């Protein structure tokens, strides 16, 4: 029981730093078929405020991308960031990745990330009942 309390406090502290779900406006909830999880660090010359602005500026383009549902961007105390991006399916995620470097709206965000410090994985959501 003693180890649960520090973990819970750390979770509350992490959530209070401003991590928010950023979902697109839609008429009905769409179940995610795939979650793209990207762990990364910022490039050396990038400050936090500029990065957060660049991340926010990606939302209109992402919401216009076929299969994009929403995301949660979070920042760790150690300087590591994590972006959880929800897609309708793997095909949508792959198509978005393929076209990302040609999308001008995404480039400031992409260029803010240290390319040597990225870990990308895909996960299938589990529905809890």
C-alpha positions, 0 to 999 in steps of 0.5 A: 500500500505504501508504494501506491501513494507515491505513484498516485501523487506522481500521476496527479502531478503529471496530470496537473502539468496540462496534459489534455486530450485534443479531440476533433469536433465530430458528431459521434464518438469514433472508436480507436482501432490503433494508438500511435505512441511516440516518445521523444525529446525536443531538439536542442534549440527548441524551447517548450513554449514554441513547441507547445504552440507548434503542437497546437497548430497541428490540430486543424491539419490532423483533424482534416486527416482521414482516420485521425480521432484525437491525441494526448500530448504529455511532458515528463519531468525528465524532459521526455514527451509522449504523444498518444495519437488515436486512429481509426485503423492502421491504414489511416496511421500509415497514410498520415505518416507517409504524407507528414513531411509534405504537410506544411502545417506539421513541419514546425512540430516535426522539426522541433523533435530531436530525430535521434531521440524518437521511439515509435510504437503502435498499440491496439486499444483494449476495451475495459468492461 
